[in-house]
Amino acid sequence: MKKTMRITILALILISNIGFSQNDLTELKFDTKYFNAVDKWVAFPKKDTDSTYAYGFIYLDNQAGFTLNYETRFQIKDQELINIKRDSTVGFMKYRLEPNTSLVSVLTENQISDLNLPKEPEWLSIYKEGSDQVDYLKQEGYHYNHVGACEQALKPLLKAYEIEPHFDGLEFELVYAYNHLGQFENAIPILEKAIENNPKNYYFFRELGYSYLGLDKMENAEKTYRKGIKMSDNDFEKSEMSVNMAQAYFKLKNKKKFDEWAELTRKYSTKDKRYLQYIDQFEQNWNKK
């Protein structure tokens, strides 16, 4: 009797494990942003009328940005992934991924094996050349920042900063990421060193003013923005710094200071008027709680 029970239990365990492996093999979870699937095999959602899924390998082209190397399509049949044969006369098909790219399903090791795929394509090494160099790392961070993935941008940018902190464009990308993430206290010392090294770059003053605003250091922010406006030759950037201060004083309901910065916003918005609508909204909603 005991022997029979052991055999039955063992059989149930084996069946259970087979069930889990089949689920792992055929289950697709479309829950990953493309920029979180770099150097991964991924599948894309299909239409209800389709029977196959497109798949490929996502990588970062250091010049062009996030890219999909399209492989082919597969279908799920009898608990297996079946490759759809691709036209051998067609070469590599690459697609630049845009912010509106759909969520993807990162393929599991079992799925990759079932599709007879390597862990990584051989050609990937071409795009990894120089990946430990400052210019490569800065550009990598730029691409993540550009799509709003600032958390992911920090790793390559900090690595580059340790090597050559004043590399052209690096400090800006790093503090942009910190400011976007609300880590203002991390941005400020980098900006202070950047300004000491290059005191004529008004972008540093723009970002530093934003950092001070984030920490509610109004006096420092105002002083910094005035310096940035004075040295800038770009009216749009001047209007952006001005509207940031106007918004801060709107929140504090400091009418005198608000009017001062609202006037500056209007002064520098003669060509590009996108920030004027914010000033109008602030004025219209001044007495609302």
Secondary structure, DSSP 8 states (H G I E B T S, - for coil): -HHHHHHHHHHHHHHHHHHHHHHHHH-----B-GGG-TTEEEE----TT-S-EEEEEEEEETTTEEEEEEEEEEEEETTEEEEE---TT---EEEE--TT---BEE--HHHHHHTT--SS-TTHHHHTTTTTSHHHHHHHHHHHHHTT-HHHHHHHHHHHHHH-TTSTTHHHHHHHHHHHTT-HHHHHHHHHHHHHH-TT-HHHHHHHHHHHHHTT-HHHHHHHHHHHHHH---HHHHHHHHHHHHHHHHHHT-HHHHHHHHHHHHHT-SS--TTHHHHHHHHHTTT--
